Structure formats: C-alpha cells, structure tokens
C-alpha cells in the first residue's frame, strides 16, 4: 500500500496535531526556508524533499550539492526528483532539433544522479504550447528513454499529465498508458486551474472528480511507494491554497483510495 504524503503547511500541522487527518510523510519544497520548516515538520513525520530545478538548465554550477545531501539525510527522504523539462530561456539560440534538447536533459539527469546520495527520479511536467517546456520533454517515448538511459525512476505527476494531455489534445488515460509505468515510484496529485485564454493549467487547487478517477486508474497499473497531495503550502505562491477544510476532505478521501 502506498504511503500518503502532503505538502507542508501550518494547516496540515494543525490537522495532524488535532488528529483530524493522517499522513505518513510531509513534503517540503521551499529550499529558501527549508531548515525553518524542517524543525516543525520532522518531529511529526519523515520528510520527502522536493526542491530541485529542471534537467534542461545549461549549467548547475551554483548547486549546493553538499547542502542538499545533508538535508536529504536529515529528512530520511528515500529519493528526490528532477523536473524533466527544457525551457526556451535555457538556450542562447533556439535548439536545432529535439535530439539536442533531449541530449541536454539526459546529461542533466546523469549529473544529478551522480551527485545525489539517494535515488533520483524524473518528474513529468505540463505542456502548454505557448510557454513553458519544449514539447518533446513531454513525449512519453522521451520520458521512457530518459528513464532507461539514465537508470532513474519516474515521479508521475497526474495534474501535470492532465494539463499536458489537454494541450497535446490527447486522452489522459491513453497518455498515461504510454508512460514508463514500471518506473513509477511516487505519484503527485492536485486539482487544475482553468483560464479563459490558456485553458487547463497546473493550479495546485482542490482535486476534482476527474483527478480522483485518474488516480484510481493510475494505481491499477502502477506500484508507487508514495501518493503525495500537492495542495497547501507556505509563502505568497501557495499559502492562499491552504484551506484546512479543503485539505482535510482531500486527505480523508485519498486515505480511502490508497488503502483500497
């Protein structure tokens, strides 16, 4: 049975202390305040650390390798994930081909795998077409090849998958089935946002029925060790998405699903 994890937030801490919800792990993702939040979260639960950049960056010279590994050891985190994406801003001139983009992402993944003291995963990302990653980074066959060449597992983000499928004009279940399902070690879930111009977006909002249905289907064809709710958080970007009642009802339903 997968362990249930959730984003760190004051609301989550309160629910756990009042025994109004249950999680097995807490996820920390803000490196700028990591040790502050660690001091609150670690006495309550072991921690999944999720704070790495994306694989297609031109350089990782400024990376705090030792600091990251120290944090991973303190957390007890069994793995950490790198977003499998390449942005136009990563390139001085537009890349000449998809192959060039893929080669750079593979080089980034291999470097991170060498430097990290725990297992490295890659995470699938959203695709929009007009911003964000180059499309090839969201091609299932590319994700398959990166996992195979680099010997890494997959952090399957179902919200990212749903957004990418919408903009790629593919059925989410068909898109899911093309992924390297045998490599899935963790699943992320959250609800999408909708924009009148941009369409479906990654929103980290409350899960919808389609999101629960997609998770149930994914759990039928994968064997993850973790299911992580990415609702709630701290800082201006996430704290407004941290309603305690919304968080509690999602965690109760997710517990029922992972136990089932």
N, C-alpha and C positions, 0 to 999 in steps of 0.2 A: 504494500500500500504506500503511495507517495506521501511524503511529509508535506504539511501545509505551511507555507511561509507568507509573510506580508510585509509591505513597506513599513518602515519605522515612521511613527507619528505620535505626538502626545495623546491623540485619541486612542490609538492602539494600546499604548501603555496603560491608559486608564481602564480600557475594557479588560485587559489581562489582569490587572490588579484587582478589579471587581469580580473577576471570573465570569464575565458576561460574554466572552468569546474565547476561543482557544486557537493558538497556532503553535507549531513545533519549532519554527525558526523565524527570526526577524531579519529583514533585508535592509542593509544600509547602502546608500548610493551617493551620498554627498561627501566627497573627499575633503572639501574645504572645512567641514565641521566633523570629520569622522571621529576623532577621539572624544569630542564632547558627547556625541550621540552614543558612541560605544559605551561610555561609562554608565549610561542609563539603560541601554538595551542588553548588554552582556550578562548582567546579573539575572535577567529574566529568561533569556533564551540564547542558544547559539546563534551565530550571525552568518548570513550569506552576504558577501561583499560584492557590490556590483558598481564599479566606478571607472572602468577602463574606457579609453577612447575608441576610435574606429580603425579598422585594419588598413584602410587605404591612405592614411596620412603619409606625406612624403618623408617625414622624419619623426623619430621618437627620442631624440637626443635629450629632451628635458624631462624624461620619465624618471620618477623616484622608485627605481627597481627595489632597492633595499627596504624603503619605507612601505611599499605595497606588500612585500613578502612578510614583513614584520606584522602588518595589520592582518594579513590572512592567517598567520599563525595565532594571533590573539583571538581572532573570530572563531577559529575552528572550522572555517569555510572549506568544504571539500573541493571546490572548483571556483573559477572566475571566468567571466565571458567578455569577449571582444566583439563589438558590433561589426558585422560583415557588410561594409559599405565603402564607397568611394565617391567623394563629392567633387563637383567641378572646381571648387576652390582649392582642392588638393593639387591642381595641375597648373603650371605656368602657361602652358598652351594645351588646347584640347587633346586628349589622348588619341592616338592614331587608330586604335582598334579596341574591341572588347578584350582581346587577348592581353594587351598591355595593362589594362585595368586589373584583370584577373591576376596577372603575374605579380603586380604590386601588392594586392591584397594577400596573396599566398605568402609573399615574403614577409609581410607584416605579421601574419598569423604564426609563421615559423619562428620569427624573432621572439614574440611574446611567449610562445610555448617553451622556448629555450630559457627564458628569463624567470618565468613563474615557478614557484615551488609546489604549486598544486595543479590539478588538471585544468587545462584550458579548454573552453568551449567557444564556439562562434554563435552569434545570435542573428537570426534573420531580421531584416529591417523593413519599414514601409517603403512603398514606391508611389510617387505622385505623378511623375512625367514632366512637371514644370519646375520642380525644385527637388532638393534632396539628392539621394544617391543616383548614380547611373543605373539604368535598368538591369544591366547584366548581373549586378550584385544580388538581385532578387530572383534570378533564374534558378529554378530548382536544380537543374543539372550542374550549375556552377557551385551551388551550395554543396551538392553531393561531392563534386570533385575536390573542393577545398577540404572537406572533412576527410576524404580518402587520402589526398596527397599529404596533408599535414598531420594526420592521425589524431584529430580532435573530435569531440562530441558536439552536439547541437543543443543550444538553448532555444527552444521553439516558442517564439512569442506569437500567441494566437491573435492578439489585437493587431500587431504588425502584419501578420499573414492576411487577416481580413481586409485591412486597408490596401495592401498590395494587390490582392486579388481583385478588389473593386476597380482600382485604377488600371490594372492589366486586363480588365474585362474577362476574368476567369471565375469559374465557380469555386468558392472557398474550399469545399471538400475535395474537388479534383486537384486543386493547387496543393492542398495539404498532402494528398496521397503521393505526390511527386517528390516530396521532401525525403531526406535520408532518415527515415523514421526509426531505424535500428540504432541511430546515433543519439537519439533524444535523451538527455539527462535531466532536463528541467523544462517546465512549461510556465510561461508568464501569461497572465490573463488580466484584462481590464476592459472597460467599455469604450467605444469610439466616440468621436465628435462628428458633427455634420456641419458643413459650411455651404452656403448657397452657391459660392463660386468654386471652392476647392473640392466639394463632395466629401466623401468619407475621410476622416483624419484620425491620426493617433491622438487620443484625448485623455487617457487615464481617468475616465469617468466611471460611473457605476455600470456594472455589467448588464447587458440586455439578454433577453431570452436566446437570441441567436448566439451570443457569446457562451452561454451555458451549454447550449446544444453542441457547439463546436468543440468545447472542452470534452464533453462526454464522448463524442466521436473520436477525438484525438486519443483519449485514454483507452479506447477499444483497440487501437492499432499501434500504441507506443507503450513503453515501460519506463516512465520517468521516475527519478528518485524524489523530485520536488514539484509541487504546483505552487506558484507564487502569485499572490494578488498584488498588482501594482496600483492600488488605489491608496490615496493618503500620502502624506509626506510633510516636509518642512521647507521653509523658505518661500519667497513670493511665487515661485513657479508651481508649487504643489500644495501649499497649506490651505488654499481655498477649496481643494478637492479632498477634504479630510473630515467630512461629517461623520460623527460617531455612529449614528443610527444607520446610515448608508453602509458604513464599514461593517457593522455588526451583522446586518442581514446577509451581506455577501459572504462573510466568513462562515456563518451558520450553514448556508446553502453549499458552499464549497466543501465544508467538512463532510456533509452528507454525500456529496458526489465522490470525493476521494475515498471515503470509507466503503462506498458501494462498488 
